[in-house]
Amino acid sequence: MRPHRPWTPFALAASVLLAVTVTWQLQQAPAGDPLIQREAAALTRDYAGALAQLDRQVAAPPEIAPALHTLDESAAQIRRAIATEPNAHFLLDQLRRTYARRLELTQRAAMT
């Protein structure tokens, strides 16, 4: 029997809030919009806040550390590419997917 984790609903709520915020922000900026850098920065802040909340509640198991590191490195590379090509909307989409994978993996680890 799995132990009851009282923080699980809060972690799920944080991830849903992050997804809704990101979706709303992406709908506000059409492709090629010069605001992509600001959107990426807002996405990064939202992601960092949700991840920090999860990290305060539970430490990630060491066996998933390499995957988390790879996702974090990918996000950093995408952010650098956005700084170089600020109108590349596909990079913002890729950053969103990378953050979603990172958050999902952290949530799964927290639930085990």
N, C-alpha and C positions, 0 to 999 in steps of 0.2 A: 504494500500500500504506500502510495506516495504521500509525503508530508504536505500539509496545507501550508501554502505560502501566502500570507496576507497581502503582500505587495504585488502579486501577479496582476490583479485587476488594474492597478495603477500603471504598471509597465505597459500593459495592453492599451490602456487609455492614452498614454503618452505617445505610443506608436500610431494610433489612429489619429490623434491630433496632428502629429507630424505629417502624416499622409494627406490629411485634408488641407493643411496649410500649404504644403508643397503643390498640391493639385490646383488650389485656388491661385497661388502665385504664378504658376506656369500658364494658366489661362489668361492672366493679365498681360503677359508679354508675348507678342507675336514673334515668329521666327525672324532672326536677323535684327532684333531690337537691341540697341546699345545698352539696355538695362540688364543684359544677361549676367554681367559681372556682379551687379547688385543682387540679382536673384540667386546666384551661386553663393554669395556671401550670406544671404538670409537662410538659404538651405543649409549651409554649413553650421550656422548658429543654432538652428532648430535641431539639427542632427546631434550636435555636440551636447545640447541640453538634454535631449532624450537619452543619449548614451550615458551621460554623467549620472542621471537619475538611476539608470540600471546598474551602473558600476558601484554606486553607493550602497546598493541593496545586496549585491552578490558579486563575488570575484569570478571571472571567467576561468573555466578549467584549463590547465596547461596544455591539454591535447588539442585545443582549438586555437591556441595562441598564434601558430603560423598562419592559419587562414585569416584571422583577424588582422594580423600584421600586413598580409598581402592586400587585403581590402583597403586598409588605411593608406598603404603606399599607392594603390591605384587611385584613390580619391585625391591624394596629394598631386599625383601626376596630372590628373584631369583639371584640378584647380590651376596648376601652372599653365596648362594648355589654354584654358579659358583666359588667363591673363595675357597670353600671346595672341589669341584669336577671340577677341571679346564678342564677336557677332556669330560665333559658331553655336547655334542652338542645339545641335546634336550632342555637343559636349555637356551641356546642362542636363539633357536627358540621361546621358551616361553617368553623370555624377549622381543624379537622383537614384538611378538603379543600383549603383555601387553602395550608396548610403542605405538603401532599403535592404540590400543583402547583408550588410554589416549589422544593421539593427536586428534583422530577422535571426541571424546566427547568434547574436548576443542574447536575444529573448529565448531562443531554444535552449541555449546553455543554462539560462537562469531557471528554466522550468524543469530541468533534469536534476 
